[in-house]
Amino acid sequence: MLIPARMSEAEEQRWVRVMLDKLAAQESRRTLGDAELAERARRLSEQYFDGRARPRSVRWVTNQNTRWGSCTPSDGSIRLSHRLQGMPEYVVDYVLCHELAHLLVPGHGPRFWRLLEAYPRTERARGYLEGVVAAERLPHVPGARDE
Ligand SMILES: [Zn+2]
């Protein structure tokens, strides 16, 4: 980073913080757009379900706080909670695979989970999401997080 020469140390630190915030903002804006999400779903379907799951629309929604994803098999639409944004790719992919599988098998019976076994990181992703839910239930500890 290039820092103007005449800054005081306090100014310099403030400036660095502003730059870091900007970078962080760019980073978070790099989440997949709806079109990229649809493309990703298409690829996952090819890879794990022989392309049999064909969603007609895949998009982010912000009104879904208790579920990570949902789908409507009758119109082929898949919705992902915006809360997944910023989570590791394999977790987003898992939720996509989960909803894609629902286009083929409704409910969570043995057939459904057998289908999902095709996605190699199902267990790991489920553990991650369970951890997120568990962490949200912990009492707030002041100072445990950055401001
Ligand atoms: Zn489900």
Backbone and ligand atoms as CSV (ligand in chain L), in Angstrom:
chain,resi,resn,atom,element,x,y,z
A,1,MET,N,N,0.833,-1.194,0.000
A,1,MET,CA,C,0.000,0.000,0.000
A,1,MET,C,C,0.870,1.248,0.000
A,2,LEU,N,N,0.489,2.230,-0.770
A,2,LEU,CA,C,1.240,3.477,-0.849
A,2,LEU,C,C,0.639,4.482,0.118
A,3,ILE,N,N,1.425,4.932,1.071
A,3,ILE,CA,C,0.890,5.855,2.071
A,3,ILE,C,C,1.540,7.227,1.894
A,4,PRO,N,N,0.714,8.270,1.755
A,4,PRO,CA,C,1.270,9.621,1.612
A,4,PRO,C,C,2.266,9.918,2.736
A,5,ALA,N,N,3.369,10.585,2.402
A,5,ALA,CA,C,4.490,10.728,3.322
A,5,ALA,C,C,4.202,11.554,4.578
A,6,ARG,N,N,3.327,12.576,4.453
A,6,ARG,CA,C,3.214,13.487,5.584
A,6,ARG,C,C,2.134,13.139,6.601
A,7,MET,N,N,1.623,11.945,6.561
A,7,MET,CA,C,0.582,11.558,7.513
A,7,MET,C,C,1.163,11.326,8.895
A,8,SER,N,N,0.416,11.715,9.894
A,8,SER,CA,C,0.823,11.346,11.251
A,8,SER,C,C,0.489,9.870,11.449
A,9,GLU,N,N,0.978,9.302,12.531
A,9,GLU,CA,C,0.746,7.881,12.751
A,9,GLU,C,C,-0.750,7.596,12.927
A,10,ALA,N,N,-1.433,8.486,13.638
A,10,ALA,CA,C,-2.871,8.289,13.868
A,10,ALA,C,C,-3.633,8.361,12.552
A,11,GLU,N,N,-3.269,9.373,11.731
A,11,GLU,CA,C,-3.912,9.511,10.416
A,11,GLU,C,C,-3.659,8.268,9.574
A,12,GLU,N,N,-2.411,7.818,9.653
A,12,GLU,CA,C,-2.015,6.671,8.860
A,12,GLU,C,C,-2.837,5.441,9.245
A,13,GLN,N,N,-2.984,5.239,10.553
A,13,GLN,CA,C,-3.751,4.076,10.996
A,13,GLN,C,C,-5.210,4.178,10.572
A,14,ARG,N,N,-5.754,5.411,10.648
A,14,ARG,CA,C,-7.140,5.604,10.250
A,14,ARG,C,C,-7.316,5.293,8.755
A,15,TRP,N,N,-6.317,5.774,7.999
A,15,TRP,CA,C,-6.350,5.583,6.551
A,15,TRP,C,C,-6.272,4.094,6.208
A,16,VAL,N,N,-5.380,3.381,6.899
A,16,VAL,CA,C,-5.241,1.946,6.649
A,16,VAL,C,C,-6.564,1.250,6.958
A,17,ARG,N,N,-7.217,1.680,8.063
A,17,ARG,CA,C,-8.479,1.049,8.429
A,17,ARG,C,C,-9.548,1.293,7.352
A,18,VAL,N,N,-9.567,2.521,6.832
A,18,VAL,CA,C,-10.535,2.834,5.771
A,18,VAL,C,C,-10.290,1.952,4.552
A,19,MET,N,N,-9.005,1.795,4.186
A,19,MET,CA,C,-8.671,0.968,3.025
A,19,MET,C,C,-9.072,-0.494,3.258
A,20,LEU,N,N,-8.820,-0.970,4.456
A,20,LEU,CA,C,-9.168,-2.357,4.760
A,20,LEU,C,C,-10.681,-2.549,4.704
A,21,ASP,N,N,-11.430,-1.556,5.211
A,21,ASP,CA,C,-12.896,-1.640,5.146
A,21,ASP,C,C,-13.363,-1.702,3.700
A,22,LYS,N,N,-12.716,-0.874,2.864
A,22,LYS,CA,C,-13.087,-0.873,1.443
A,22,LYS,C,C,-12.846,-2.232,0.812
A,23,LEU,N,N,-11.668,-2.802,1.130
A,23,LEU,CA,C,-11.347,-4.128,0.595
A,23,LEU,C,C,-12.364,-5.161,1.067
A,24,ALA,N,N,-12.725,-5.089,2.344
A,24,ALA,CA,C,-13.686,-6.041,2.904
A,24,ALA,C,C,-15.031,-5.903,2.200
A,25,ALA,N,N,-15.408,-4.651,1.916
A,25,ALA,CA,C,-16.682,-4.410,1.240
A,25,ALA,C,C,-16.666,-5.010,-0.164
A,26,GLN,N,N,-15.533,-4.824,-0.868
A,26,GLN,CA,C,-15.410,-5.418,-2.206
A,26,GLN,C,C,-15.510,-6.929,-2.143
A,27,GLU,N,N,-14.834,-7.469,-1.115
A,27,GLU,CA,C,-14.811,-8.910,-0.918
A,27,GLU,C,C,-16.242,-9.443,-0.792
A,28,SER,N,N,-17.036,-8.785,0.063
A,28,SER,CA,C,-18.368,-9.327,0.320
A,28,SER,C,C,-19.283,-9.103,-0.882
A,29,ARG,N,N,-18.961,-8.103,-1.704
A,29,ARG,CA,C,-19.775,-7.893,-2.896
A,29,ARG,C,C,-19.502,-8.947,-3.961
A,30,ARG,N,N,-18.422,-9.712,-3.742
A,30,ARG,CA,C,-18.081,-10.701,-4.742
A,30,ARG,C,C,-18.902,-11.992,-4.606
A,31,THR,N,N,-19.971,-11.961,-3.799
A,31,THR,CA,C,-20.810,-13.159,-3.719
A,31,THR,C,C,-21.453,-13.383,-5.084
A,32,LEU,N,N,-21.834,-14.620,-5.326
A,32,LEU,CA,C,-22.419,-14.964,-6.614
A,32,LEU,C,C,-23.699,-14.182,-6.862
A,33,GLY,N,N,-23.864,-13.718,-8.088
A,33,GLY,CA,C,-25.136,-13.121,-8.473
A,33,GLY,C,C,-26.127,-14.235,-8.770
A,34,ASP,N,N,-27.391,-13.894,-8.988
A,34,ASP,CA,C,-28.403,-14.921,-9.255
A,34,ASP,C,C,-28.070,-15.734,-10.506
A,35,ALA,N,N,-27.523,-15.060,-11.537
A,35,ALA,CA,C,-27.195,-15.772,-12.779
A,35,ALA,C,C,-26.087,-16.789,-12.538
A,36,GLU,N,N,-25.083,-16.369,-11.761
A,36,GLU,CA,C,-23.984,-17.285,-11.449
A,36,GLU,C,C,-24.467,-18.446,-10.592
A,37,LEU,N,N,-25.416,-18.123,-9.715
A,37,LEU,CA,C,-25.981,-19.149,-8.843
A,37,LEU,C,C,-26.704,-20.208,-9.673
A,38,ALA,N,N,-27.451,-19.757,-10.673
A,38,ALA,CA,C,-28.181,-20.675,-11.548
A,38,ALA,C,C,-27.203,-21.547,-12.329
A,39,GLU,N,N,-26.122,-20.914,-12.794
A,39,GLU,CA,C,-25.099,-21.640,-13.546
A,39,GLU,C,C,-24.432,-22.698,-12.660
A,40,ARG,N,N,-24.195,-22.314,-11.436
A,40,ARG,CA,C,-23.572,-23.235,-10.490
A,40,ARG,C,C,-24.488,-24.436,-10.217
A,41,ALA,N,N,-25.771,-24.149,-10.058
A,41,ALA,CA,C,-26.745,-25.219,-9.817
A,41,ALA,C,C,-26.767,-26.171,-11.009
A,42,ARG,N,N,-26.697,-25.603,-12.200
A,42,ARG,CA,C,-26.709,-26.425,-13.406
A,42,ARG,C,C,-25.505,-27.368,-13.410
A,43,ARG,N,N,-24.336,-26.809,-13.064
A,43,ARG,CA,C,-23.127,-27.619,-13.056
A,43,ARG,C,C,-23.168,-28.715,-11.988
A,44,LEU,N,N,-23.701,-28.360,-10.809
A,44,LEU,CA,C,-23.798,-29.357,-9.736
A,44,LEU,C,C,-24.747,-30.483,-10.140
A,45,SER,N,N,-25.825,-30.107,-10.805
A,45,SER,CA,C,-26.791,-31.104,-11.254
A,45,SER,C,C,-26.135,-32.073,-12.246
A,46,GLU,N,N,-25.357,-31.505,-13.169
A,46,GLU,CA,C,-24.610,-32.329,-14.129
A,46,GLU,C,C,-23.691,-33.297,-13.408
A,47,GLN,N,N,-22.942,-32.720,-12.456
A,47,GLN,CA,C,-21.878,-33.466,-11.808
A,47,GLN,C,C,-22.409,-34.579,-10.898
A,48,TYR,N,N,-23.475,-34.292,-10.167
A,48,TYR,CA,C,-23.897,-35.247,-9.136
A,48,TYR,C,C,-25.225,-35.939,-9.429
A,49,PHE,N,N,-26.035,-35.364,-10.285
A,49,PHE,CA,C,-27.345,-35.976,-10.534
A,49,PHE,C,C,-27.575,-36.237,-12.023
A,50,ASP,N,N,-26.500,-36.404,-12.761
A,50,ASP,CA,C,-26.585,-36.657,-14.211
A,50,ASP,C,C,-27.441,-35.631,-14.936
A,51,GLY,N,N,-27.483,-34.423,-14.396
A,51,GLY,CA,C,-28.254,-33.363,-15.038
A,51,GLY,C,C,-29.760,-33.536,-14.938
A,52,ARG,N,N,-30.213,-34.487,-14.105
A,52,ARG,CA,C,-31.653,-34.743,-14.043
A,52,ARG,C,C,-32.433,-33.659,-13.316
A,53,ALA,N,N,-31.784,-32.992,-12.356
A,53,ALA,CA,C,-32.467,-31.893,-11.655
A,53,ALA,C,C,-32.303,-30.625,-12.482
A,54,ARG,N,N,-33.416,-30.087,-12.959
A,54,ARG,CA,C,-33.333,-28.905,-13.830
A,54,ARG,C,C,-34.163,-27.762,-13.256
A,55,PRO,N,N,-33.557,-26.974,-12.387
A,55,PRO,CA,C,-34.310,-25.854,-11.802
A,55,PRO,C,C,-34.606,-24.797,-12.859
A,56,ARG,N,N,-35.780,-24.198,-12.759
A,56,ARG,CA,C,-36.103,-23.132,-13.712
A,56,ARG,C,C,-35.602,-21.778,-13.214
A,57,SER,N,N,-35.517,-21.643,-11.890
A,57,SER,CA,C,-34.918,-20.417,-11.364
A,57,SER,C,C,-34.200,-20.718,-10.060
A,58,VAL,N,N,-33.077,-20.022,-9.872
A,58,VAL,CA,C,-32.310,-20.153,-8.639
A,58,VAL,C,C,-31.959,-18.739,-8.208
A,59,ARG,N,N,-32.340,-18.380,-6.985
A,59,ARG,CA,C,-32.017,-17.007,-6.573
A,59,ARG,C,C,-31.862,-16.891,-5.066
A,60,TRP,N,N,-31.218,-15.795,-4.680
A,60,TRP,CA,C,-31.059,-15.463,-3.266
A,60,TRP,C,C,-32.342,-14.822,-2.762
A,61,VAL,N,N,-32.695,-15.103,-1.529
A,61,VAL,CA,C,-33.803,-14.374,-0.901
A,61,VAL,C,C,-33.378,-13.928,0.490
A,62,THR,N,N,-33.971,-12.829,0.941
A,62,THR,CA,C,-33.593,-12.293,2.252
A,62,THR,C,C,-34.680,-12.543,3.289
A,63,ASN,N,N,-35.778,-13.165,2.869
A,63,ASN,CA,C,-36.887,-13.360,3.811
A,63,ASN,C,C,-36.893,-14.761,4.409
A,64,GLN,N,N,-35.760,-15.427,4.327
A,64,GLN,CA,C,-35.703,-16.809,4.772
A,64,GLN,C,C,-34.681,-16.923,5.889
A,65,ASN,N,N,-35.163,-16.839,7.124
A,65,ASN,CA,C,-34.197,-16.812,8.220
A,65,ASN,C,C,-34.122,-18.107,9.007
A,66,THR,N,N,-35.082,-18.987,8.818
A,66,THR,CA,C,-35.030,-20.233,9.571
A,66,THR,C,C,-34.624,-21.396,8.681
A,67,ARG,N,N,-34.610,-21.195,7.380
A,67,ARG,CA,C,-34.184,-22.252,6.463
A,67,ARG,C,C,-33.052,-21.738,5.607
A,68,TRP,N,N,-32.166,-22.661,5.246
A,68,TRP,CA,C,-31.030,-22.265,4.402
A,68,TRP,C,C,-31.433,-22.213,2.935
A,69,GLY,N,N,-32.372,-23.062,2.586
A,69,GLY,CA,C,-32.805,-23.078,1.200
A,69,GLY,C,C,-34.195,-23.655,1.117
A,70,SER,N,N,-34.850,-23.421,-0.003
A,70,SER,CA,C,-36.162,-24.039,-0.200
A,70,SER,C,C,-36.386,-24.197,-1.690
A,71,CYS,N,N,-37.329,-25.052,-2.032
A,71,CYS,CA,C,-37.626,-25.198,-3.446
A,71,CYS,C,C,-39.099,-25.515,-3.636
A,72,THR,N,N,-39.583,-25.189,-4.811
A,72,THR,CA,C,-40.954,-25.505,-5.185
A,72,THR,C,C,-40.885,-26.396,-6.418
A,73,PRO,N,N,-40.999,-27.722,-6.207
A,73,PRO,CA,C,-40.839,-28.639,-7.339
A,73,PRO,C,C,-41.815,-28.354,-8.481
A,74,SER,N,N,-43.039,-27.891,-8.146
A,74,SER,CA,C,-44.038,-27.687,-9.211
A,74,SER,C,C,-43.602,-26.631,-10.222
A,75,ASP,N,N,-42.896,-25.582,-9.771
A,75,ASP,CA,C,-42.434,-24.599,-10.765
A,75,ASP,C,C,-40.905,-24.607,-10.923
A,76,GLY,N,N,-40.247,-25.539,-10.258
A,76,GLY,CA,C,-38.800,-25.675,-10.438
A,76,GLY,C,C,-37.974,-24.521,-9.905
A,77,SER,N,N,-38.493,-23.844,-8.890
A,77,SER,CA,C,-37.721,-22.713,-8.371
A,77,SER,C,C,-36.988,-23.103,-7.091
A,78,ILE,N,N,-35.772,-22.574,-6.964
A,78,ILE,CA,C,-34.942,-22.801,-5.785
A,78,ILE,C,C,-34.567,-21.449,-5.206
A,79,ARG,N,N,-34.687,-21.340,-3.894
A,79,ARG,CA,C,-34.317,-20.103,-3.211
A,79,ARG,C,C,-33.297,-20.408,-2.126
A,80,LEU,N,N,-32.270,-19.576,-2.074
A,80,LEU,CA,C,-31.234,-19.724,-1.050
A,80,LEU,C,C,-31.246,-18.524,-0.119
A,81,SER,N,N,-31.115,-18.782,1.168
A,81,SER,CA,C,-31.084,-17.684,2.124
A,81,SER,C,C,-29.814,-16.864,1.950
A,82,HIS,N,N,-29.967,-15.546,2.002
A,82,HIS,CA,C,-28.796,-14.664,1.877
A,82,HIS,C,C,-27.811,-14.894,3.030
A,83,ARG,N,N,-28.283,-15.564,4.093
A,83,ARG,CA,C,-27.386,-15.828,5.220
A,83,ARG,C,C,-26.242,-16.764,4.825
A,84,LEU,N,N,-26.402,-17.455,3.701
A,84,LEU,CA,C,-25.318,-18.339,3.239
A,84,LEU,C,C,-24.190,-17.561,2.582
A,85,GLN,N,N,-24.486,-16.322,2.205
A,85,GLN,CA,C,-23.468,-15.518,1.526
A,85,GLN,C,C,-22.301,-15.308,2.476
A,86,GLY,N,N,-21.106,-15.552,1.991
A,86,GLY,CA,C,-19.934,-15.415,2.842
A,86,GLY,C,C,-19.538,-16.726,3.504
A,87,MET,N,N,-20.381,-17.741,3.410
A,87,MET,CA,C,-19.993,-19.056,3.929
A,87,MET,C,C,-19.141,-19.767,2.875
A,88,PRO,N,N,-18.385,-20.796,3.294
A,88,PRO,CA,C,-17.527,-21.486,2.315
A,88,PRO,C,C,-18.338,-22.029,1.130
A,89,GLU,N,N,-17.677,-22.082,-0.014
A,89,GLU,CA,C,-18.330,-22.552,-1.240
A,89,GLU,C,C,-18.976,-23.929,-1.095
A,90,TYR,N,N,-18.266,-24.819,-0.386
A,90,TYR,CA,C,-18.793,-26.186,-0.311
A,90,TYR,C,C,-20.110,-26.230,0.459
A,91,VAL,N,N,-20.313,-25.232,1.338
A,91,VAL,CA,C,-21.568,-25.177,2.098
A,91,VAL,C,C,-22.707,-24.701,1.185
A,92,VAL,N,N,-22.424,-23.646,0.405
A,92,VAL,CA,C,-23.421,-23.161,-0.561
A,92,VAL,C,C,-23.754,-24.266,-1.558
A,93,ASP,N,N,-22.713,-24.969,-2.018
A,93,ASP,CA,C,-22.928,-26.062,-2.969
A,93,ASP,C,C,-23.790,-27.160,-2.356
A,94,TYR,N,N,-23.543,-27.439,-1.080
A,94,TYR,CA,C,-24.353,-28.469,-0.417
A,94,TYR,C,C,-25.834,-28.059,-0.412
A,95,VAL,N,N,-26.112,-26.822,-0.036
A,95,VAL,CA,C,-27.515,-26.386,0.035
A,95,VAL,C,C,-28.133,-26.426,-1.368
A,96,LEU,N,N,-27.345,-26.041,-2.374
A,96,LEU,CA,C,-27.844,-26.147,-3.753
A,96,LEU,C,C,-28.156,-27.609,-4.099
A,97,CYS,N,N,-27.225,-28.501,-3.763
A,97,CYS,CA,C,-27.444,-29.928,-4.050
A,97,CYS,C,C,-28.671,-30.440,-3.313
A,98,HIS,N,N,-28.825,-29.995,-2.070
A,98,HIS,CA,C,-29.981,-30.416,-1.262
A,98,HIS,C,C,-31.280,-30.038,-1.970
A,99,GLU,N,N,-31.346,-28.780,-2.424
A,99,GLU,CA,C,-32.585,-28.326,-3.075
A,99,GLU,C,C,-32.749,-28.977,-4.454
A,100,LEU,N,N,-31.641,-29.168,-5.155
A,100,LEU,CA,C,-31.709,-29.869,-6.444
A,100,LEU,C,C,-32.270,-31.277,-6.237
A,101,ALA,N,N,-31.801,-31.940,-5.181
A,101,ALA,CA,C,-32.262,-33.304,-4.907
A,101,ALA,C,C,-33.764,-33.318,-4.622
A,102,HIS,N,N,-34.257,-32.228,-3.995
A,102,HIS,CA,C,-35.699,-32.149,-3.714
A,102,HIS,C,C,-36.520,-32.035,-4.994
A,103,LEU,N,N,-35.897,-31.547,-6.060
A,103,LEU,CA,C,-36.632,-31.509,-7.333
A,103,LEU,C,C,-36.868,-32.937,-7.832
A,104,LEU,N,N,-36.040,-33.868,-7.345
A,104,LEU,CA,C,-36.152,-35.265,-7.773
A,104,LEU,C,C,-36.884,-36.126,-6.747
A,105,VAL,N,N,-36.629,-35.857,-5.473
A,105,VAL,CA,C,-37.247,-36.636,-4.393
A,105,VAL,C,C,-37.748,-35.682,-3.309
A,106,PRO,N,N,-39.063,-35.660,-3.079
A,106,PRO,CA,C,-39.560,-34.796,-1.997
A,106,PRO,C,C,-39.289,-35.427,-0.631
A,107,GLY,N,N,-39.279,-34.616,0.402
A,107,GLY,CA,C,-39.108,-35.139,1.755
A,107,GLY,C,C,-37.681,-35.556,2.051
A,108,HIS,N,N,-37.459,-36.027,3.278
A,108,HIS,CA,C,-36.105,-36.377,3.707
A,108,HIS,C,C,-35.986,-37.857,4.045
A,109,GLY,N,N,-36.569,-38.691,3.223
A,109,GLY,CA,C,-36.484,-40.142,3.442
A,109,GLY,C,C,-35.147,-40.698,3.002
A,110,PRO,N,N,-34.954,-42.005,3.177
A,110,PRO,CA,C,-33.686,-42.661,2.806
A,110,PRO,C,C,-33.303,-42.439,1.342
A,111,ARG,N,N,-34.301,-42.397,0.471
A,111,ARG,CA,C,-33.993,-42.191,-0.955
A,111,ARG,C,C,-33.367,-40.832,-1.187
A,112,PHE,N,N,-33.880,-39.851,-0.445
A,112,PHE,CA,C,-33.352,-38.489,-0.573
A,112,PHE,C,C,-31.879,-38.454,-0.161
A,113,TRP,N,N,-31.589,-39.010,1.023
A,113,TRP,CA,C,-30.206,-38.940,1.517
A,113,TRP,C,C,-29.266,-39.790,0.683
A,114,ARG,N,N,-29.764,-40.890,0.129
A,114,ARG,CA,C,-28.916,-41.689,-0.754
A,114,ARG,C,C,-28.502,-40.874,-1.981
A,115,LEU,N,N,-29.457,-40.117,-2.479
A,115,LEU,CA,C,-29.188,-39.260,-3.629
A,115,LEU,C,C,-28.108,-38.232,-3.281
A,116,LEU,N,N,-28.234,-37.662,-2.072
A,116,LEU,CA,C,-27.290,-36.616,-1.667
A,116,LEU,C,C,-25.894,-37.154,-1.366
A,117,GLU,N,N,-25.786,-38.471,-1.160
A,117,GLU,CA,C,-24.465,-39.047,-0.921
A,117,GLU,C,C,-23.537,-38.805,-2.107
A,118,ALA,N,N,-24.109,-38.523,-3.254
A,118,ALA,CA,C,-23.293,-38.228,-4.430
A,118,ALA,C,C,-22.403,-37.006,-4.182
A,119,TYR,N,N,-22.919,-36.054,-3.415
A,119,TYR,CA,C,-22.120,-34.864,-3.113
A,119,TYR,C,C,-21.189,-35.202,-1.949
A,120,PRO,N,N,-19.863,-35.183,-2.198
A,120,PRO,CA,C,-18.928,-35.741,-1.216
A,120,PRO,C,C,-18.832,-34.970,0.097
A,121,ARG,N,N,-19.286,-33.706,0.120
A,121,ARG,CA,C,-19.082,-32.953,1.348
A,121,ARG,C,C,-20.380,-32.715,2.125
A,122,THR,N,N,-21.356,-33.577,1.888
A,122,THR,CA,C,-22.639,-33.431,2.574
A,122,THR,C,C,-22.469,-33.406,4.096
A,123,GLU,N,N,-21.789,-34.403,4.644
A,123,GLU,CA,C,-21.647,-34.476,6.107
A,123,GLU,C,C,-20.945,-33.246,6.659
A,124,ARG,N,N,-19.869,-32.871,5.989
A,124,ARG,CA,C,-19.083,-31.732,6.452
A,124,ARG,C,C,-19.906,-30.444,6.420
A,125,ALA,N,N,-20.642,-30.254,5.338
A,125,ALA,CA,C,-21.446,-29.038,5.208
A,125,ALA,C,C,-22.568,-29.017,6.242
A,126,ARG,N,N,-23.174,-30.166,6.489
A,126,ARG,CA,C,-24.239,-30.209,7.497
A,126,ARG,C,C,-23.672,-29.875,8.869
A,127,GLY,N,N,-22.465,-30.374,9.145
A,127,GLY,CA,C,-21.813,-30.062,10.411
A,127,GLY,C,C,-21.538,-28.572,10.533
A,128,TYR,N,N,-21.100,-27.966,9.448
A,128,TYR,CA,C,-20.817,-26.531,9.445
A,128,TYR,C,C,-22.083,-25.741,9.781
A,129,LEU,N,N,-23.182,-26.090,9.110
A,129,LEU,CA,C,-24.434,-25.359,9.314
A,129,LEU,C,C,-24.978,-25.588,10.728
A,130,GLU,N,N,-24.830,-26.812,11.240
A,130,GLU,CA,C,-25.240,-27.065,12.625
A,130,GLU,C,C,-24.419,-26.207,13.584
A,131,GLY,N,N,-23.128,-26.062,13.272
A,131,GLY,CA,C,-22.263,-25.227,14.103
A,131,GLY,C,C,-22.700,-23.776,14.093
A,132,VAL,N,N,-23.108,-23.286,12.916
A,132,VAL,CA,C,-23.575,-21.897,12.811
A,132,VAL,C,C,-24.809,-21.701,13.687
A,133,VAL,N,N,-25.747,-22.644,13.594
A,133,VAL,CA,C,-26.977,-22.536,14.383
A,133,VAL,C,C,-26.646,-22.594,15.877
A,134,ALA,N,N,-25.755,-23.505,16.258
A,134,ALA,CA,C,-25.386,-23.638,17.666
A,134,ALA,C,C,-24.724,-22.360,18.175
A,135,ALA,N,N,-23.855,-21.766,17.349
A,135,ALA,CA,C,-23.158,-20.552,17.753
A,135,ALA,C,C,-24.137,-19.399,17.957
A,136,GLU,N,N,-25.179,-19.362,17.128
A,136,GLU,CA,C,-26.168,-18.287,17.254
A,136,GLU,C,C,-26.941,-18.402,18.557
A,137,ARG,N,N,-27.037,-19.619,19.083
A,137,ARG,CA,C,-27.793,-19.808,20.322
A,137,ARG,C,C,-26.958,-19.518,21.558
A,138,LEU,N,N,-25.639,-19.377,21.392
A,138,LEU,CA,C,-24.795,-19.103,22.556
A,138,LEU,C,C,-25.128,-17.725,23.109
A,139,PRO,N,N,-25.018,-17.562,24.438
A,139,PRO,CA,C,-25.240,-16.227,24.987
A,139,PRO,C,C,-24.169,-15.279,24.463
A,140,HIS,N,N,-24.546,-14.026,24.292
A,140,HIS,CA,C,-23.593,-13.060,23.773
A,140,HIS,C,C,-22.517,-12.765,24.797
A,141,VAL,N,N,-21.274,-12.928,24.427
A,141,VAL,CA,C,-20.173,-12.627,25.326
A,141,VAL,C,C,-19.541,-11.313,24.870
A,142,PRO,N,N,-19.649,-10.265,25.690
A,142,PRO,CA,C,-19.084,-8.977,25.256
A,142,PRO,C,C,-17.593,-9.099,25.000
A,143,GLY,N,N,-17.151,-8.552,23.882
A,143,GLY,CA,C,-15.730,-8.556,23.580
A,143,GLY,C,C,-15.264,-9.829,22.893
A,144,ALA,N,N,-16.110,-10.810,22.796
A,144,ALA,CA,C,-15.701,-12.048,22.139
A,144,ALA,C,C,-15.554,-11.847,20.643
A,145,ARG,N,N,-16.316,-10.890,20.128
A,145,ARG,CA,C,-16.195,-10.572,18.708
A,145,ARG,C,C,-15.610,-9.191,18.555
A,146,ASP,N,N,-15.177,-8.879,17.349
A,146,ASP,CA,C,-14.700,-7.523,17.095
A,146,ASP,C,C,-15.876,-6.587,17.102
A,147,GLU,N,N,-15.891,-5.697,18.055
A,147,GLU,CA,C,-16.911,-4.649,18.164
A,147,GLU,C,C,-18.212,-4.994,17.452
L,1,ZN,ZN,ZN,-34.733,-30.602,2.540
